């Protein structure tokens, strides 16, 4: 086993067990789906696709007065938390990328997807069941 007296700058110590250091690369680990955090006007988006949809599709409509309000990362409760056998079971939430309110008052829930996972498809189905009148769009 190698002992490092000085760790490289891209490595940080997570914990020490006895005299063994648990190390990892500095910074956030890579996403499972290889999306990168993308920024626009100091707003952090989960992916470039999400950022580009905001900048290229939604903002021009807002500037034109067609859209009144754009909300980011809006949670919807699909199932509330509950108790079972004395333990609390966490609730289930769906987090939409955008909720857009148009000038005429109608709202649309928009989600940008690069990869349609089984979890996403199930949560989308639960969302549409729980909120039947929702106007939902996948971009």
N, C-alpha and C positions, 0 to 999 in steps of 0.2 A: 504494500500500500504506500502511496506517495504522500508525503507530508509537505504542505505548502506553507512556507513561512510568510510569503507575500502572495496574495491572491491576484490574478489578473484583473484589470479594471472592469471587465464585463461580467465578473462573477461575484456573487454576494453570498454570505453565510446565512442560511435559513435557520439553522439550529445546530447545537453541539450536543452530542450524546457521548458521554465519557470524553474520549479524546478524538472522536470522529466528527468531522464537520460535515453537515448536510448542506451542499451548495447547489446553486442554480444560476442560470444566466440572469443578468440584471434586466430589469424591465418586465413588462407584461409578457406572458407566454403567448405563443402564436395561437390564433383562433383555430378551432376545429375545422372551420370551412374556409380558412385562409383569407377572411375579409380583414381589411385594415381600417383603422380609425381614420376618417376623413374629416377635414375641417372646412367650414365656410362661414365667414364673418364671426369667428370665435365660437361657433357652434360645432360640437363634436357629434359626428354621425357614425353609426356602427359600420357603415360600408360606403364605398364610393358610389354605388348604385343609389343608395338612399340620399346621399348628398346631392348627386346630380339631378335626381328627381325633384328635390326641394328647389335647387337653384334654377333648373331649366324649365320645369313644368309649373310649380306652385307659385314661386315668387313673381314671374311675369303676370300671372292672373291676379295676384294681390296688388301689384302696382297698377294694373288696369282697373281695379275696383271691383272685379268680379268676385274675388275672395275677400271676406272681411277679417277672418282670423285663421291662423295655422297653429295648431297645438302639436307638440312633438312628444313621442313616447308616452301615450295615454294608456293607462291600465284599465282593463275591464274585468270585473270579477265573474268568473265562470262557475266557481263553486266556493262557498264560504268555508272557513276553517270549522272543524267540528271535533268533538271529543269521542274517543272510542277506547274502551278498556282503560280509562283513566289517563290516556295520553291525548294530547292535542295533535290533530292531523292538520297540516298546513292546507290553506285554500289553494285554488288554482286560478291563475290570472293569465289573461291574454294582453300583451302590450302591443298596441298598434303603433306603427311608425308615425302616422299623421292622422289627426282629426281636423278636417277642413270645414269651416263655416262659411257658406256663401252669403252674398249680400242679401239674397231673398230669404235667409234664415235656415235653409236646409243644411244638413250636415252630411259629410261623407267620411267614412273610415277608410284609410288607404294604407296598404302594406306593400313594401317593396321586398321582393324575395329573389334571391339568387339560387337558393336551394330549398326545394319544398320537402322538408323532412316529415317523417311520420308524426312527430310531435306537433309540428305546425299544422298539418292537415287535420289532426284530431282537435286541436284547440280552435281552429277556424270553424270546424263543424259545431263545436260546443258554443262558440260565440254566436253563430247564426241561429242556433236553436234557442239560446237564452235571450237574445235580442232580435226577434224576428223582423222588426221594422227597420233594422239598421241598413243603411246604404253602404255596402262594402265593395271595395275595389282592390284588386291585386295588380300591382304595377311591375 
